[in-house]
Amino acid sequence: MPDRLHVLTTIYQSERADRATTLTVSLATIGVATTYLIGTIAFYDKLDLLGWAMSLLPFPLLCTAAFHSQLLTLAAVRARSILTLEHALLAATDPDQSHPLDPSHIGATATERTTNIHTAGTPHRFAMLIAYGGAGIIPLAYTVLMLTKAAHHLSGWVAVPAAFYLILLIPITFAWRDSAAKLNFHATTNSNPATST
């Protein structure tokens, strides 16, 4: 049992470290996208110098949105793994201890209960909806804005990049939807401590 507990603890610590790295990469990605967005908008009145190439400006933002959906999925997978390991570690503790631990109020379980969009309180849930909604609306609005401006140079040909971006948005939208669904631990497992109330 001690060897098994040691292995579980090692994997648990590794998963926590990997999840922290994922969060860091996610924040860096948001920073890059925000910088790109502000940088191009700041020179909005000079973008006509790019001519038809202006229609290419939304592409990096859509790539960032697609990449961020993968980071969200990775975060959900890591969270599920951490919660499973945490449940196993708590189950391995002495059941006769004088102060039994409530798994719903410690570790990653407590974090998920308060920060997961499916289990958080109403104010936090609204805040997360604003964040996730903004992550979807901003690239879409930026794409429409740039294509509208590029239409002066492309005329009817603006339909080509518009169709291209629409095709890209379909899998990106489904990827985000799938990523958000993976965060719903109620739907994925009934034995996970994160589902305890």
N, C-alpha and C positions, 0 to 999 in steps of 0.2 A: 504493500500500500504506500509506504513512503516514497518508493521509486516512482510509482504512478503519479503521486501527488507532485513530485518534483518536476516530472515531465509536463504535467498539466500547467503548473505554475510558469515554467519556461515558455511554453507556447502562448500562454495568456499574456505574459509580459511582451513577447514578440508581437502579438496582435495589437496590443495597445500602442506600441511604438510605431507600427506600420500605419495604424489609424491616425496617429498624430502627424505622420509624414504626409498622409493623404490630405489632411486638413490644411497643412502648410502649402502644399501644391495647389489646392483649391483656392486658397486666398491669393496666392501669387497669380493664378490664372485670372481671377477677378480683377486684380490690380492691373495686369497687362491689358485686359479688355477695356477697362475704364480709361486708362491712359490713351489707348488707341482711339476710343470714342471721343474723348475730350479734345485730343490733338487734331482730329479731322474736322470736328465741328468748329473749332477755333479758326480754321482757315476756310470756313464754308464759302465765304464770298470770293475766294481765289480758286476754288475747286474747278471752275470752268476751264482753267488752264490745262486740266487733265483730259478734257474732251470726252470721248467715249470710254476711256479708261476709268472714268468716275464710277461706272457701273460695276467695277470690280471691287470697290471699297467694302461692300458688305460681306464679302466672302470670308475674310479673317474672323469677323465677329461670329459668323455662323459656324465656322470651324471650332471656335472657342466654346460656343454653346454645345456643340456635339461632344467635345472633349469633357466639358463639365458634367454632362449627363453620365459619362463613364466614371468620373470621379464620384458622383453621387451613388452610383450602383456599387462601386468599390467600398464606399463608406458604409452602405447598408449591409453588404456581405461581411465586412469586418465587424460591424456591430453585432450581427447575429452570431458570429463565431465567438466574440468576446463574451456575450451573454450566455452562450452555451457552456463555455469553459468556466465562467464565473459560477454558474449553477452547479456544475460538477465539483468545483472546489468547495463551495459551501456545503454540498451534500457530503463531502469527505470529512468535514469538521466533526468534532465530538458532539453528538446529539444531546449529551447529558450535561453540557456546559451550563453554568449558573445563569449566564446572560445570553440566551439564544439570539442569533442575529436575524433581523428581518431583511430578507433578500430584496425587498422592494424599496428599501431606503439606503442602500449602500452601493458603492461601486458604479459600474456602467449601467446597471439596472435603474438606479435612481436618476442617472443622467438621461437615459432614454425616455423615462417616464415624463420628464419635464421639458425635453428639447425635441422630441420626435413629433412631427406634425400630426401623427395619428393618435398620440396619447397626451400631448401637452395641454395645458389649460387654455381657455379661450383667448386671452390676450396674446399669449405666445403663438398660438395657432394663427391668429390674424397677422401677426408680425411675419411669420414664416410664409404665409400666403402672399403677402406684399413682396417679400424677397424673391420667392420663386416666380411670382407673376411678373415682377419687374425684369427678372432674368430672361423671361420669354418675350415680353412686350417690347423691351428696348431694342434688341436686334431686329425684330420685325418692323418697328417704327423707323429705325435707321435705314433698313433696306428700302422701305417705301420712299423715304425722303431722298435717298441717293438715286434711286431709279427715276423718281420724278424730275430731279435736277438733270440727270443724264439724258432724259427724253428730249431735251432741247438739242442734243448733239446726235442722238440715235434715231430720232423720229419713231417710226413704227418698229424699227429693229430693237427697241427697248423691250419688246415682248420676249426676245430670246433670253437675255439674262433674267428677266422676271420669271419665265417658265423654269429656268435652271434653278433659281433660288426656291421656287415653290416645290420642285422635286426634292431638293435638299431638306426643306422644312418638314416634309412628311415623315421621313425616318427619324429626324431629330425630335419631333414632337412625340412620336411613339417611344423613343428611347427615354425621354424625360418622364413620360407616363409610367413606363415600366420601372424606372429608377424609383419614382415616388411610391409605387406599389410595393417594391421590395422593402421599403421602410415600414410597412404595415406588418408588424410582428404578430398581431392578432390573427392575421390571415395565413401566416406562414407556419406558425407553430403554436400549439396550445400548452406545451410544457415549458416554454421559455419563461424565465423569471420576469421578463419585461412585461408580460401580460398580467402579472399579478396585480390586484387592486387592493 
